[in-house]
Amino acid sequence: MSKKWQCTVCNYIYDPAEGDPVGGIEPGTSFNDLPDDWACPECGVGKELFEEI
């Protein structure tokens, strides 16, 4: 089971099982495989402001 990651700004949770359909990220994409320029779909901050939960 993949780990989920939470935005420390808005609390959005990235679930690798769901991906980010709005951002064009396919289900099954791990957080570490997200593009470096991927941003939180809720508030727009970068990956560096996410924590593993």
PDB file of N, CA, C and O in Angstrom:
ATOM      1  N   MET A   1       0.846  -1.199   0.000  1.00  0.00           N
ATOM      2  CA  MET A   1       0.000   0.000   0.000  1.00  0.00           C
ATOM      3  C   MET A   1       0.883   1.250   0.000  1.00  0.00           C
ATOM      4  O   MET A   1       1.836   1.348   0.773  1.00  0.00           O
ATOM      5  N   SER A   2       0.562   2.179  -0.855  1.00  0.00           N
ATOM      6  CA  SER A   2       1.358   3.401  -0.973  1.00  0.00           C
ATOM      7  C   SER A   2       1.060   4.359   0.164  1.00  0.00           C
ATOM      8  O   SER A   2      -0.057   4.420   0.678  1.00  0.00           O
ATOM      9  N   LYS A   3       2.070   5.092   0.538  1.00  0.00           N
ATOM     10  CA  LYS A   3       1.919   6.111   1.574  1.00  0.00           C
ATOM     11  C   LYS A   3       1.199   7.321   0.994  1.00  0.00           C
ATOM     12  O   LYS A   3       1.329   7.631  -0.190  1.00  0.00           O
ATOM     13  N   LYS A   4       0.443   7.992   1.844  1.00  0.00           N
ATOM     14  CA  LYS A   4      -0.230   9.224   1.452  1.00  0.00           C
ATOM     15  C   LYS A   4       0.604  10.400   1.944  1.00  0.00           C
ATOM     16  O   LYS A   4       1.366  10.282   2.904  1.00  0.00           O
ATOM     17  N   TRP A   5       0.448  11.523   1.277  1.00  0.00           N
ATOM     18  CA  TRP A   5       1.183  12.736   1.609  1.00  0.00           C
ATOM     19  C   TRP A   5       0.196  13.868   1.827  1.00  0.00           C
ATOM     20  O   TRP A   5      -0.773  14.001   1.080  1.00  0.00           O
ATOM     21  N   GLN A   6       0.438  14.692   2.854  1.00  0.00           N
ATOM     22  CA  GLN A   6      -0.483  15.780   3.195  1.00  0.00           C
ATOM     23  C   GLN A   6       0.205  17.126   3.029  1.00  0.00           C
ATOM     24  O   GLN A   6       1.351  17.312   3.439  1.00  0.00           O
ATOM     25  N   CYS A   7      -0.514  18.059   2.422  1.00  0.00           N
ATOM     26  CA  CYS A   7      -0.044  19.438   2.283  1.00  0.00           C
ATOM     27  C   CYS A   7      -0.058  20.093   3.660  1.00  0.00           C
ATOM     28  O   CYS A   7      -1.070  20.062   4.359  1.00  0.00           O
ATOM     29  N   THR A   8       1.070  20.685   4.043  1.00  0.00           N
ATOM     30  CA  THR A   8       1.155  21.318   5.358  1.00  0.00           C
ATOM     31  C   THR A   8       0.497  22.698   5.382  1.00  0.00           C
ATOM     32  O   THR A   8       0.376  23.309   6.443  1.00  0.00           O
ATOM     33  N   VAL A   9       0.071  23.189   4.216  1.00  0.00           N
ATOM     34  CA  VAL A   9      -0.576  24.502   4.143  1.00  0.00           C
ATOM     35  C   VAL A   9      -2.099  24.354   4.213  1.00  0.00           C
ATOM     36  O   VAL A   9      -2.751  25.016   5.021  1.00  0.00           O
ATOM     37  N   CYS A  10      -2.668  23.481   3.362  1.00  0.00           N
ATOM     38  CA  CYS A  10      -4.136  23.408   3.290  1.00  0.00           C
ATOM     39  C   CYS A  10      -4.702  22.040   3.700  1.00  0.00           C
ATOM     40  O   CYS A  10      -5.919  21.855   3.725  1.00  0.00           O
ATOM     41  N   ASN A  11      -3.821  21.086   4.019  1.00  0.00           N
ATOM     42  CA  ASN A  11      -4.204  19.743   4.464  1.00  0.00           C
ATOM     43  C   ASN A  11      -4.738  18.835   3.362  1.00  0.00           C
ATOM     44  O   ASN A  11      -5.285  17.772   3.656  1.00  0.00           O
ATOM     45  N   TYR A  12      -4.586  19.239   2.075  1.00  0.00           N
ATOM     46  CA  TYR A  12      -4.925  18.353   0.962  1.00  0.00           C
ATOM     47  C   TYR A  12      -4.095  17.078   1.095  1.00  0.00           C
ATOM     48  O   TYR A  12      -2.921  17.132   1.461  1.00  0.00           O
ATOM     49  N   ILE A  13      -4.704  15.943   0.801  1.00  0.00           N
ATOM     50  CA  ILE A  13      -3.986  14.671   0.867  1.00  0.00           C
ATOM     51  C   ILE A  13      -3.821  14.110  -0.535  1.00  0.00           C
ATOM     52  O   ILE A  13      -4.795  13.897  -1.257  1.00  0.00           O
ATOM     53  N   TYR A  14      -2.550  13.870  -0.909  1.00  0.00           N
ATOM     54  CA  TYR A  14      -2.255  13.199  -2.170  1.00  0.00           C
ATOM     55  C   TYR A  14      -2.235  11.702  -1.904  1.00  0.00           C
ATOM     56  O   TYR A  14      -1.429  11.208  -1.116  1.00  0.00           O
ATOM     57  N   ASP A  15      -3.134  10.986  -2.572  1.00  0.00           N
ATOM     58  CA  ASP A  15      -3.229   9.532  -2.461  1.00  0.00           C
ATOM     59  C   ASP A  15      -2.756   8.936  -3.778  1.00  0.00           C
ATOM     60  O   ASP A  15      -3.419   9.105  -4.800  1.00  0.00           O
ATOM     61  N   PRO A  16      -1.611   8.235  -3.774  1.00  0.00           N
ATOM     62  CA  PRO A  16      -1.087   7.667  -5.013  1.00  0.00           C
ATOM     63  C   PRO A  16      -2.081   6.745  -5.724  1.00  0.00           C
ATOM     64  O   PRO A  16      -2.031   6.614  -6.947  1.00  0.00           O
ATOM     65  N   ALA A  17      -2.972   6.114  -4.982  1.00  0.00           N
ATOM     66  CA  ALA A  17      -3.959   5.226  -5.605  1.00  0.00           C
ATOM     67  C   ALA A  17      -4.929   6.003  -6.486  1.00  0.00           C
ATOM     68  O   ALA A  17      -5.482   5.459  -7.442  1.00  0.00           O
ATOM     69  N   GLU A  18      -5.136   7.287  -6.158  1.00  0.00           N
ATOM     70  CA  GLU A  18      -6.062   8.127  -6.922  1.00  0.00           C
ATOM     71  C   GLU A  18      -5.343   9.023  -7.923  1.00  0.00           C
ATOM     72  O   GLU A  18      -5.925   9.413  -8.935  1.00  0.00           O
ATOM     73  N   GLY A  19      -4.072   9.354  -7.646  1.00  0.00           N
ATOM     74  CA  GLY A  19      -3.350  10.296  -8.503  1.00  0.00           C
ATOM     75  C   GLY A  19      -3.947  11.687  -8.378  1.00  0.00           C
ATOM     76  O   GLY A  19      -4.551  12.028  -7.361  1.00  0.00           O
ATOM     77  N   ASP A  20      -3.772  12.481  -9.417  1.00  0.00           N
ATOM     78  CA  ASP A  20      -4.330  13.837  -9.463  1.00  0.00           C
ATOM     79  C   ASP A  20      -4.929  14.031 -10.851  1.00  0.00           C
ATOM     80  O   ASP A  20      -4.285  14.599 -11.733  1.00  0.00           O
ATOM     81  N   PRO A  21      -6.185  13.549 -11.050  1.00  0.00           N
ATOM     82  CA  PRO A  21      -6.796  13.598 -12.379  1.00  0.00           C
ATOM     83  C   PRO A  21      -6.834  15.003 -12.980  1.00  0.00           C
ATOM     84  O   PRO A  21      -6.639  15.165 -14.185  1.00  0.00           O
ATOM     85  N   VAL A  22      -7.083  16.014 -12.157  1.00  0.00           N
ATOM     86  CA  VAL A  22      -7.144  17.387 -12.648  1.00  0.00           C
ATOM     87  C   VAL A  22      -5.772  17.837 -13.144  1.00  0.00           C
ATOM     88  O   VAL A  22      -5.668  18.573 -14.125  1.00  0.00           O
ATOM     89  N   GLY A  23      -4.720  17.387 -12.457  1.00  0.00           N
ATOM     90  CA  GLY A  23      -3.361  17.754 -12.823  1.00  0.00           C
ATOM     91  C   GLY A  23      -2.731  16.826 -13.846  1.00  0.00           C
ATOM     92  O   GLY A  23      -1.563  16.988 -14.198  1.00  0.00           O
ATOM     93  N   GLY A  24      -3.503  15.848 -14.330  1.00  0.00           N
ATOM     94  CA  GLY A  24      -2.991  14.929 -15.336  1.00  0.00           C
ATOM     95  C   GLY A  24      -2.099  13.829 -14.789  1.00  0.00           C
ATOM     96  O   GLY A  24      -1.337  13.216 -15.536  1.00  0.00           O
ATOM     97  N   ILE A  25      -2.188  13.573 -13.479  1.00  0.00           N
ATOM     98  CA  ILE A  25      -1.378  12.527 -12.857  1.00  0.00           C
ATOM     99  C   ILE A  25      -2.206  11.249 -12.760  1.00  0.00           C
ATOM    100  O   ILE A  25      -3.266  11.220 -12.135  1.00  0.00           O
ATOM    101  N   GLU A  26      -1.697  10.199 -13.392  1.00  0.00           N
ATOM    102  CA  GLU A  26      -2.413   8.926 -13.442  1.00  0.00           C
ATOM    103  C   GLU A  26      -2.475   8.259 -12.064  1.00  0.00           C
ATOM    104  O   GLU A  26      -1.546   8.393 -11.268  1.00  0.00           O
ATOM    105  N   PRO A  27      -3.578   7.536 -11.779  1.00  0.00           N
ATOM    106  CA  PRO A  27      -3.622   6.723 -10.560  1.00  0.00           C
ATOM    107  C   PRO A  27      -2.451   5.751 -10.553  1.00  0.00           C
ATOM    108  O   PRO A  27      -2.056   5.226 -11.594  1.00  0.00           O
ATOM    109  N   GLY A  28      -1.904   5.519  -9.367  1.00  0.00           N
ATOM    110  CA  GLY A  28      -0.765   4.621  -9.232  1.00  0.00           C
ATOM    111  C   GLY A  28       0.573   5.338  -9.265  1.00  0.00           C
ATOM    112  O   GLY A  28       1.621   4.701  -9.160  1.00  0.00           O
ATOM    113  N   THR A  29       0.549   6.680  -9.413  1.00  0.00           N
ATOM    114  CA  THR A  29       1.795   7.457  -9.440  1.00  0.00           C
ATOM    115  C   THR A  29       2.221   7.780  -8.012  1.00  0.00           C
ATOM    116  O   THR A  29       1.500   8.463  -7.285  1.00  0.00           O
ATOM    117  N   SER A  30       3.394   7.290  -7.610  1.00  0.00           N
ATOM    118  CA  SER A  30       3.870   7.562  -6.254  1.00  0.00           C
ATOM    119  C   SER A  30       4.227   9.043  -6.120  1.00  0.00           C
ATOM    120  O   SER A  30       4.491   9.725  -7.111  1.00  0.00           O
ATOM    121  N   PHE A  31       4.230   9.517  -4.896  1.00  0.00           N
ATOM    122  CA  PHE A  31       4.552  10.921  -4.646  1.00  0.00           C
ATOM    123  C   PHE A  31       5.939  11.254  -5.171  1.00  0.00           C
ATOM    124  O   PHE A  31       6.146  12.320  -5.751  1.00  0.00           O
ATOM    125  N   ASN A  32       6.886  10.352  -4.971  1.00  0.00           N
ATOM    126  CA  ASN A  32       8.269  10.591  -5.406  1.00  0.00           C
ATOM    127  C   ASN A  32       8.405  10.639  -6.919  1.00  0.00           C
ATOM    128  O   ASN A  32       9.386  11.175  -7.436  1.00  0.00           O
ATOM    129  N   ASP A  33       7.424  10.079  -7.643  1.00  0.00           N
ATOM    130  CA  ASP A  33       7.457  10.095  -9.102  1.00  0.00           C
ATOM    131  C   ASP A  33       6.714  11.283  -9.708  1.00  0.00           C
ATOM    132  O   ASP A  33       6.667  11.428 -10.929  1.00  0.00           O
ATOM    133  N   LEU A  34       6.134  12.130  -8.862  1.00  0.00           N
ATOM    134  CA  LEU A  34       5.463  13.325  -9.374  1.00  0.00           C
ATOM    135  C   LEU A  34       6.503  14.255  -9.981  1.00  0.00           C
ATOM    136  O   LEU A  34       7.636  14.300  -9.503  1.00  0.00           O
ATOM    137  N   PRO A  35       6.144  15.001 -11.027  1.00  0.00           N
ATOM    138  CA  PRO A  35       7.098  15.959 -11.608  1.00  0.00           C
ATOM    139  C   PRO A  35       7.548  16.978 -10.559  1.00  0.00           C
ATOM    140  O   PRO A  35       6.796  17.305  -9.641  1.00  0.00           O
ATOM    141  N   ASP A  36       8.769  17.474 -10.700  1.00  0.00           N
ATOM    142  CA  ASP A  36       9.301  18.442  -9.745  1.00  0.00           C
ATOM    143  C   ASP A  36       8.471  19.712  -9.671  1.00  0.00           C
ATOM    144  O   ASP A  36       8.456  20.392  -8.645  1.00  0.00           O
ATOM    145  N   ASP A  37       7.772  20.036 -10.770  1.00  0.00           N
ATOM    146  CA  ASP A  37       6.972  21.259 -10.787  1.00  0.00           C
ATOM    147  C   ASP A  37       5.507  21.021 -10.417  1.00  0.00           C
ATOM    148  O   ASP A  37       4.679  21.923 -10.543  1.00  0.00           O
ATOM    149  N   TRP A  38       5.184  19.799  -9.956  1.00  0.00           N
ATOM    150  CA  TRP A  38       3.812  19.520  -9.533  1.00  0.00           C
ATOM    151  C   TRP A  38       3.482  20.403  -8.336  1.00  0.00           C
ATOM    152  O   TRP A  38       4.332  20.649  -7.480  1.00  0.00           O
ATOM    153  N   ALA A  39       2.246  20.876  -8.285  1.00  0.00           N
ATOM    154  CA  ALA A  39       1.805  21.738  -7.181  1.00  0.00           C
ATOM    155  C   ALA A  39       0.505  21.202  -6.598  1.00  0.00           C
ATOM    156  O   ALA A  39      -0.262  20.516  -7.273  1.00  0.00           O
ATOM    157  N   CYS A  40       0.279  21.525  -5.353  1.00  0.00           N
ATOM    158  CA  CYS A  40      -0.955  21.129  -4.671  1.00  0.00           C
ATOM    159  C   CYS A  40      -2.160  21.642  -5.461  1.00  0.00           C
ATOM    160  O   CYS A  40      -2.248  22.835  -5.751  1.00  0.00           O
ATOM    161  N   PRO A  41      -3.085  20.751  -5.809  1.00  0.00           N
ATOM    162  CA  PRO A  41      -4.249  21.197  -6.582  1.00  0.00           C
ATOM    163  C   PRO A  41      -5.204  22.097  -5.799  1.00  0.00           C
ATOM    164  O   PRO A  41      -6.051  22.767  -6.390  1.00  0.00           O
ATOM    165  N   GLU A  42      -5.072  22.114  -4.482  1.00  0.00           N
ATOM    166  CA  GLU A  42      -5.952  22.949  -3.664  1.00  0.00           C
ATOM    167  C   GLU A  42      -5.393  24.358  -3.451  1.00  0.00           C
ATOM    168  O   GLU A  42      -6.120  25.343  -3.576  1.00  0.00           O
ATOM    169  N   CYS A  43      -4.090  24.449  -3.127  1.00  0.00           N
ATOM    170  CA  CYS A  43      -3.552  25.767  -2.770  1.00  0.00           C
ATOM    171  C   CYS A  43      -2.343  26.190  -3.594  1.00  0.00           C
ATOM    172  O   CYS A  43      -1.915  27.340  -3.506  1.00  0.00           O
ATOM    173  N   GLY A  44      -1.784  25.282  -4.394  1.00  0.00           N
ATOM    174  CA  GLY A  44      -0.730  25.652  -5.326  1.00  0.00           C
ATOM    175  C   GLY A  44       0.698  25.619  -4.810  1.00  0.00           C
ATOM    176  O   GLY A  44       1.613  26.008  -5.536  1.00  0.00           O
ATOM    177  N   VAL A  45       0.924  25.163  -3.571  1.00  0.00           N
ATOM    178  CA  VAL A  45       2.303  25.095  -3.080  1.00  0.00           C
ATOM    179  C   VAL A  45       3.019  23.881  -3.682  1.00  0.00           C
ATOM    180  O   VAL A  45       2.382  22.963  -4.199  1.00  0.00           O
ATOM    181  N   GLY A  46       4.333  23.895  -3.608  1.00  0.00           N
ATOM    182  CA  GLY A  46       5.131  22.824  -4.181  1.00  0.00           C
ATOM    183  C   GLY A  46       5.229  21.592  -3.305  1.00  0.00           C
ATOM    184  O   GLY A  46       4.788  21.578  -2.156  1.00  0.00           O
ATOM    185  N   LYS A  47       5.828  20.544  -3.891  1.00  0.00           N
ATOM    186  CA  LYS A  47       5.974  19.255  -3.210  1.00  0.00           C
ATOM    187  C   LYS A  47       6.740  19.355  -1.892  1.00  0.00           C
ATOM    188  O   LYS A  47       6.527  18.555  -0.981  1.00  0.00           O
ATOM    189  N   GLU A  48       7.642  20.354  -1.796  1.00  0.00           N
ATOM    190  CA  GLU A  48       8.474  20.458  -0.594  1.00  0.00           C
ATOM    191  C   GLU A  48       7.663  20.768   0.656  1.00  0.00           C
ATOM    192  O   GLU A  48       8.165  20.620   1.771  1.00  0.00           O
ATOM    193  N   LEU A  49       6.410  21.198   0.484  1.00  0.00           N
ATOM    194  CA  LEU A  49       5.562  21.512   1.640  1.00  0.00           C
ATOM    195  C   LEU A  49       4.585  20.389   1.971  1.00  0.00           C
ATOM    196  O   LEU A  49       3.590  20.606   2.662  1.00  0.00           O
ATOM    197  N   PHE A  50       4.875  19.182   1.473  1.00  0.00           N
ATOM    198  CA  PHE A  50       4.071  17.999   1.803  1.00  0.00           C
ATOM    199  C   PHE A  50       4.830  17.129   2.789  1.00  0.00           C
ATOM    200  O   PHE A  50       6.059  17.067   2.758  1.00  0.00           O
ATOM    201  N   GLU A  51       4.091  16.456   3.663  1.00  0.00           N
ATOM    202  CA  GLU A  51       4.679  15.527   4.605  1.00  0.00           C
ATOM    203  C   GLU A  51       3.995  14.163   4.436  1.00  0.00           C
ATOM    204  O   GLU A  51       2.794  14.073   4.183  1.00  0.00           O
ATOM    205  N   GLU A  52       4.797  13.115   4.585  1.00  0.00           N
ATOM    206  CA  GLU A  52       4.254  11.761   4.522  1.00  0.00           C
ATOM    207  C   GLU A  52       3.409  11.513   5.756  1.00  0.00           C
ATOM    208  O   GLU A  52       3.788  11.889   6.865  1.00  0.00           O
ATOM    209  N   ILE A  53       2.258  10.877   5.558  1.00  0.00           N
ATOM    210  CA  ILE A  53       1.375  10.566   6.702  1.00  0.00           C
ATOM    211  C   ILE A  53       1.107   9.072   6.761  1.00  0.00           C
ATOM    212  O   ILE A  53       0.389   8.608   7.647  1.00  0.00           O
TER     213      ILE A  53
END
